[in-house]
């Protein structure tokens, strides 16, 4: 029999690899209330074909929340569907896509599906180097190559946890306008801050440009909703909504969009978000304290200020890809760093997701991983 869900907990293994909310953080009561209200008060509108751009009331609510025109928004089937749709509309095989090093590994899968050439942009603790973006774009264009867009996760980056500084966001927005470069910012984690809100999105620093912003309800509500949104120039929204797939089927995930609309209108979102932030902060703190006690010398990390992940760097003698089998034999798993690079890199790095595990599991997982790393030195 085929499994019901993508995630399967392997007996005896503490899974640091899965970046999604724990079961106790999913808003089951709120979603049940919203779905009941939708079926009671919002049918048949929620059960028929929907407007290609998304339900008008949800678009209006998001437009007010994001302070953008409704004409620059559309509802998507999460970030992944939005990225796939943008690749179909904005690229052709052989085009170059600039990506951070490291970046979201499953976005790389989507870009490779479209046969795009990936070029990495380095960065530091302030985010990617904007001057390098400019140099690469000019160099690639001088060779006759077409740069389709730059993709980045600027806020609590997956996997590194780094946030692009406000200064660099403004600089990147100006550069995008000057070079007519499309920039896609994936803001899946932007609302999951623990101490202070992050800088404003890149799209807020330039008007009438080729900046695109993606958001998702997967990280803040539930991944099974498969619901997100895209903010983009009206012309891009029009191209996407007039595609054959949407013309045929109407709005993406229309019923779920109505349920999320009902949850937002009921005022249940902000209390839930506060609960999630507090819970994730406690999980992060538990993991950081355990890492400080359990990790051998030479293993380093920086405390993330939001999001789901801690990014570990190991000594150069330890290859985290080959080490994974030994770690899983010891009852702990992670994602090796090399999966987050479009080219060479990451062999001495790894990602730990703390969002799904209990504090006790985080502590025990750190103990197991620390022993594996110590033995590998």
C-alpha atoms as one frame of an Amber mdcrd trajectory, in Angstrom:
protein
   0.000   0.000   0.000   1.265   3.487  -0.853   1.917   5.827   2.095  -0.614
   8.523   2.972   1.934  11.276   3.594   5.333  12.354   2.327   6.906  12.316
   5.789   7.379   8.938   7.455   9.006   8.738  10.877  11.623   5.985  10.864
  11.648   4.051  14.134  14.635   4.845  16.310  15.855   7.831  14.257  15.586
  11.462  15.344  14.815  13.233  12.081  16.469  16.647  11.790  15.842  16.623
   8.031  12.183  17.637   7.877  11.445  21.377   7.806   7.805  21.619   8.766
   5.706  22.274  11.852   5.209  19.655  14.532   1.756  18.097  14.804   0.986
  19.999  18.024   1.544  23.314  16.210  -0.892  22.682  13.350  -4.067  24.788
  13.726  -6.529  21.903  13.593  -9.243  23.588  15.655  -9.017  26.840  13.722
  -9.067  25.081  10.352 -12.024  22.915  11.361 -13.929  26.020  12.377 -12.962
  27.776   9.126 -13.875  24.790   6.936 -17.230  24.412   8.691 -17.994  28.090
   8.223 -16.969  27.890   4.560 -19.248  24.923   3.815 -22.091  26.450   5.805
 -21.919  30.065   4.653 -19.672  30.235   1.583 -20.965  27.406  -0.614 -21.396
  26.974  -3.536 -18.843  29.747  -4.299 -16.089  27.780  -2.557 -16.984  24.530
  -4.328 -17.171  25.675  -7.937 -14.462  26.821 -10.348 -12.656  29.850  -8.992
 -11.281  33.063 -10.454  -7.861  32.322 -11.980  -6.163  34.995  -9.872  -7.735
  33.666  -6.668 -10.824  34.498  -4.585 -11.445  38.231  -4.720 -12.030  38.582
  -0.976  -8.771  36.780  -0.166  -6.896  38.942  -2.663  -8.391  42.079  -1.100
  -7.433  40.938   2.390  -3.871  40.092   1.346  -3.538  43.338  -0.604  -4.427
  45.300   2.526  -2.114  43.202   4.696   0.822  43.528   2.274   0.052  47.122
   1.193   0.087  46.252  -2.515  -2.544  46.547  -5.283  -4.787  43.543  -5.865
  -3.733  43.572  -9.523  -0.214  42.613  -8.401  -1.306  39.534  -6.438  -2.401
  35.993  -7.206  -3.037  32.884  -5.131  -0.711  29.948  -5.812  -0.416  26.299
  -4.840   2.423  27.132  -2.476   5.886  28.426  -3.340   6.830  25.364  -5.375
   3.899  25.712  -7.777   4.608  29.440  -8.093   8.260  28.795  -8.963   7.320
  26.153 -11.522   4.781  28.504 -13.082   7.302  31.355 -13.244   9.856  29.063
 -14.887   7.278  28.173 -17.538   6.425  31.825 -18.169   9.821  33.524 -17.833
  12.443  31.015 -18.962  13.497  28.680 -21.700  15.979  25.778 -21.495  19.564
  26.981 -21.232  18.752  30.274 -19.514  20.818  31.209 -16.477  19.303  31.452
 -13.005  21.389  33.052 -10.272  21.018  31.446  -6.831  22.512  31.940  -3.416
  25.181  29.597  -2.121  23.617  27.861  -0.226  19.929  28.002  -1.117  16.682
  26.039  -0.860  17.522  22.619  -2.276  14.078  21.826  -3.693  14.005  25.089
  -5.655  17.159  23.826  -7.350  15.225  20.685  -8.314  12.517  22.789  -9.979
  15.053  24.862 -11.914  16.807  21.713 -13.098  13.456  20.297 -14.232  13.262
  23.268 -16.611  16.848  22.659 -17.796  18.115  25.997 -16.505  21.801  26.682
 -15.893  22.460  27.515 -12.257  25.127  30.018 -11.248  25.903  30.531  -7.570
  26.273  33.892  -5.835  28.337  33.894  -2.624  27.398  35.817   0.500  28.200
  36.384   4.153  26.297  37.003   7.381  24.588  40.026   5.804  23.262  37.955
   2.918  24.342  37.568  -0.688  26.935  39.937  -2.208  24.948  42.340  -4.383
  28.078  43.610  -6.117  28.785  40.052  -7.239  25.280  39.829  -8.690  25.997
  42.899 -10.797  29.343  41.526 -11.955  27.871  38.160 -12.894  24.915  39.612
 -14.795  27.159  41.874 -16.878  29.681  39.088 -17.510  27.051  36.527 -18.521
  25.274  38.969 -20.816  28.552  39.947 -22.433  28.936  36.269 -23.374  25.521
  36.241 -24.984  23.833  34.310 -22.179  20.320  35.173 -21.016  19.902  35.660
 -17.275  16.293  34.741 -16.526  16.227  35.794 -12.873  17.888  35.777  -9.465
  16.229  33.551  -6.862  16.903  34.018  -3.150  15.450  33.335   0.293  16.370
  36.673   1.882  14.756  36.227   5.302  15.903  33.439   7.651  17.398  31.676
   4.670  16.792  27.998   4.138  19.255  26.496   5.040  21.678  29.015   6.536
  19.266  31.140   8.594  20.959  34.320   7.292  18.835  37.427   6.647  19.713
  39.885   3.887  20.342  43.282   5.457  18.107  46.264   4.723  21.012  48.061
   3.058  21.616  45.190   0.652  17.887  44.816  -0.029  17.717  48.412  -1.144
  20.909  48.008  -3.164  19.543  44.867  -4.851  16.255  46.592  -5.699  18.131
  49.467  -7.332  20.340  47.017  -9.215  17.341  45.041 -10.460  15.830  48.207
 -11.884  19.090  49.418 -13.437  19.905  46.061 -15.060  16.292  45.059 -15.793
  16.947  41.924 -13.780  14.031  39.883 -12.465  14.480  39.059  -8.778  12.336
  36.415  -7.065  12.374  36.633  -3.274  10.994  33.610  -1.449   9.604  34.895
   1.852   8.290  31.600   3.240   9.777  32.259   6.701   9.424  36.044   6.957
   6.696  35.950   9.622   8.538  33.445  11.809  10.787  35.917  13.620  11.715
  35.427  17.276  13.138  38.699  18.590  12.597  41.466  16.041  10.765  41.636
  12.698  13.046  41.310   9.648  13.778  44.202   7.245  11.068  45.119   4.714
  10.836  42.898   1.621  12.974  43.708  -1.402   9.809  44.553  -3.363   9.171
  47.492  -1.012  12.368  49.254  -2.130  11.428  49.736  -5.789   8.170  50.350
  -7.618   7.340  49.411 -11.216  10.292  47.043 -11.425  10.767  43.342 -12.134
  10.717  42.281  -8.481   8.616  39.247  -7.527   7.766  38.146  -4.000   6.487
  34.712  -2.986   4.724  33.871   0.262   3.335  30.652   1.682   0.860  29.449
   4.286   2.777  26.141   4.466   5.244  27.277   7.128   2.858  29.346   9.257
  -0.345  27.255   9.021   0.102  23.787   7.484   2.001  22.410   4.481  -0.941
  20.190   3.528  -2.920  23.282   2.571  -0.648  23.732  -0.476  -1.502  27.421
  -0.551   0.607  30.520  -1.121   0.622  33.811  -2.966   2.690  35.772  -5.453
   3.251  39.519  -5.661   4.533  40.564  -9.072   4.148  43.267 -11.724   0.670
  43.225 -13.225   2.027  42.011 -16.563   3.551  38.926 -14.900   0.339  38.204
 -12.988  -1.599  38.491 -16.235   0.721  36.068 -18.044   0.394  33.520 -15.256
  -3.370  33.773 -14.849  -3.935  33.527 -18.605  -2.002  30.258 -18.853  -3.785
  27.240 -20.243  -3.774  25.367 -16.937  -5.581  28.137 -15.071  -7.879  28.853
 -17.992  -8.888  25.196 -17.855  -9.241  24.729 -14.102  -9.688  28.177 -12.600
  -8.052  29.263  -9.385  -5.398  27.028  -7.835  -6.629  25.166  -4.732  -9.821
  27.202  -4.703 -11.624  25.546  -1.778  -8.543  25.698   0.461  -8.189  29.379
  -0.409 -11.736  29.966   0.880 -10.975  28.068   4.088  -7.852  30.156   4.730
  -9.902  33.271   3.948 -12.418  32.248   6.610  -9.615  31.622   9.127  -8.151
  35.058   8.464 -11.523  36.791   8.638 -12.276  35.086  11.960  -9.175  36.673
  13.494  -7.585  33.289  14.219  -4.372  33.819  12.282  -2.453  36.253  14.507
  -3.005  34.312  17.778  -1.924  31.119  16.017   1.164  32.828  14.569   2.165
  34.117  18.017   1.819  30.606  19.441   3.993  29.176  16.672   6.669  31.830
  17.150   6.844  31.181  20.879   7.008  27.419  20.399   9.694  27.614  17.725
  11.744  30.029  19.815  11.688  27.534  22.684  12.699  24.689  20.364  15.510
  26.777  18.881  16.805  27.680  22.338  16.713  24.038  23.449  18.694  22.952
  20.398  21.248  25.761  20.703  21.844  24.957  24.370  22.256  21.267  23.543
  24.635  21.994  20.671  26.769  24.155  22.955  27.125  21.203  25.342  27.312
  18.309  22.885  29.261  19.433  19.808  32.978  18.676  19.600  35.508  21.425
  18.994  35.689  22.716  15.452  31.931  22.493  14.806  30.418  25.980  14.488
  27.011  27.571  13.951  25.194  30.893  14.327  21.929  31.279  16.250  19.081
  31.859  13.768  16.807  34.814  14.498  13.812  33.112  12.857  12.775  30.252
  10.633  13.246  26.515  11.134  16.954  25.768  10.791  20.408  25.728  12.349
  23.293  25.473   9.848  26.331  23.594  11.153  29.877  23.781   9.775  32.222
  20.922  10.517  36.031  20.684  10.347  37.376  20.052   6.814  38.245  16.488
   7.780  34.536  15.610   8.084  32.440  15.033   4.962  28.789  15.358   6.009
  27.541  13.477   2.943  29.517  10.328   3.649  28.925  10.722   7.384  25.122
  10.525   7.005  24.977   6.715   6.923  26.938   6.518  10.178  24.700   9.155
  11.751  21.539   7.277  10.824  23.005   4.055  12.165  23.461   5.971  15.426
  19.827   7.109  15.365  20.016  10.668  14.048  19.519  12.155  10.578  20.091
  15.501   8.857  20.389  16.934   5.343  23.998  17.163   4.068  25.103  20.624
   3.031  25.986  19.749  -0.544  22.301  19.416  -1.445  21.874  23.162  -0.952
  24.527  24.143  -3.502  24.027  24.445  -7.244  27.649  23.413  -7.773  30.524
  22.329  -5.572  30.187  23.152  -1.904  28.618  22.101   1.346  30.613  18.930
   2.002  31.529  20.258   5.453  28.100  21.663   6.322  24.724  20.262   7.341
  21.211  21.488   8.096  19.288  20.761  11.281  15.542  21.491  11.317  14.154
  22.049  14.825  10.535  22.868  13.914   9.145  19.332  14.014  10.890  17.861
  17.060  10.127  18.123  20.760  12.657  19.711  23.087  13.553  16.286  24.471
  14.148  14.946  20.953  16.266  17.967  20.076  18.488  17.413  23.093  18.875
  13.691  22.448  19.434  14.291  18.733  22.213  16.767  19.504  23.809  14.216
  21.826  23.751  11.491  19.165  25.054  13.798  16.457  27.789  15.146  18.715
  29.065  11.658  19.385  29.064  10.783  15.656  30.983  13.966  14.840  33.443
  13.401  17.677  34.145   9.847  16.498  34.657  11.110  12.911  37.343  13.646
  13.828
